[in-house]
């Protein structure tokens, strides 16, 4: 399924949504974030 930026945050858990949003912002270097598998910490 294709999704826009707004839908990504509604469809995926926070830890997964941020990966997709980071990929859409490919101009920045990859971010390293701590998470518990679902939520960012």
C-alpha positions as CSV (number, residue, x, y, z in Angstrom):
1,X,0.0,0.0,0.0
2,X,1.2,3.5,-0.8
3,X,0.9,6.1,1.9
4,X,1.6,9.8,2.2
5,X,3.5,11.4,5.1
6,X,0.4,11.9,7.2
7,X,-0.9,8.4,6.7
8,X,2.4,6.8,7.7
9,X,2.1,8.1,11.3
10,X,-1.4,6.8,11.5
11,X,-0.7,3.4,10.0
12,X,2.6,2.5,11.7
13,X,4.0,2.4,15.2
14,X,6.2,5.3,16.1
15,X,9.5,3.4,15.8
16,X,8.6,2.2,12.3
17,X,7.0,5.4,11.0
18,X,10.1,7.4,11.8
19,X,12.1,5.1,9.6
20,X,9.8,5.8,6.7
21,X,9.7,9.5,7.3
22,X,13.6,9.6,7.5
23,X,13.7,7.8,4.1
24,X,11.4,10.4,2.6
25,X,13.8,13.1,3.9
26,X,16.8,11.5,2.2
27,X,18.7,14.8,2.1
28,X,19.7,14.4,5.7
29,X,22.2,11.7,7.0
30,X,20.7,8.6,8.5
31,X,19.4,9.2,12.1
32,X,20.2,6.9,15.0
33,X,17.4,6.8,17.5
34,X,16.7,4.6,20.5
35,X,13.4,2.7,20.6
36,X,11.8,-0.2,22.5
37,X,10.5,-1.7,19.3
38,X,7.3,0.3,19.2
39,X,7.9,3.7,20.8
40,X,10.9,6.1,20.6
41,X,12.7,6.5,23.9
